[in-house]
Amino acid sequence: MDTIEIRVSWDRLREHVPIDDRIEFETGSLIHVRNLLSYFVVNGTGDYMPFEKAVKKVGQLPETQLLELRVEFIRLLSESAVPNANGAA
């Protein structure tokens, strides 16, 4: 299985991921995890893949790899958080 690379940013989350997908991701259901992560999959040149193509690629992962990618996503998202002007995250 090919390695899947993701590039995570709050801007992409806000601008491209529907609220329903964000809420459903919190349930931890595999289909919802697959869908949300697919917005962040990049190709070999670092460009975001089209969503439909990314869904197919992520959908081919074994469950353990999908869950590892979920953990990586959460870690990267928390690292990319920028505090508000008042210092709150």
N, C-alpha and C positions, 0 to 999 in steps of 0.2 A: 504494500500500500504506500502510495506517495505521501510525503509529509505535507500537511496543510499549514500554511502560514497565515496568521491573522495580524491586522494592524488596527488597533483600537484607539478611538478618540471619542471624547464627549460630543464634539461637533457632529461627527458621523452618526452617533447614537441619536442625537436630537433631530437631525435633519433627514435621516433616511429610515429610521426604524419606527414603525407605527406603535402607538401607545399600547394597543392590544398585544402586540408581539412582546413588548417589554414586560407587561403584566404577566402574560402566559409563561415567559421565561422563568419567572419567580416560582412557578409551580414545580419546576424541575422535570416536567414530562419530556421525554426524549425528543418528541417531534417539535416541541417548542424550543428546546435547546438548539436543535439542528437549525430551525428557522432563524433564530436570532443570530447565531454565530455566522450564518451564511452571508449576512450583510457586511462582514468584516474580513472575508477571505480575499487574499491578494494572490496575483499570479506571480510568475518568475521575475517580472520586471517591477513588482511592487504596486501595480495598479489593482484597484478593486475589481474582482470578477463580477460579471453580471449575476444577479441574484439567482436566477433559475439554474445557471451552470454551477454556482457555488452550492446550492441545495443538493444537487446530484452528487457533487464531490464529497460534501460533508456526510451525506446520507450513506455513503459507502464505508464509512469508518466503523470499526467494531465499537461496541458500547463503551469499553474501557477507554479507548482513545477519545471518543466524543466527550466523556466526562472529564478526562484530563484537559481537553481543549476548553471546556467550560471553566475549569479552575484557572487556567491560563488567562482566559478572557476577563474573569473577575479581577485577577491580580493586575493585569494591564490597565483595566479601567480605573481601578483604585489608584494606581500610580500616576495616571494621567489627570487625576482630579486637580483642579486649580482652585485654591481658596478664593472666596469672595473678597471684595475690598475690605470688609470688616474682619477678615481673618477666619471666618467660618468656612468649612469645606462644603 
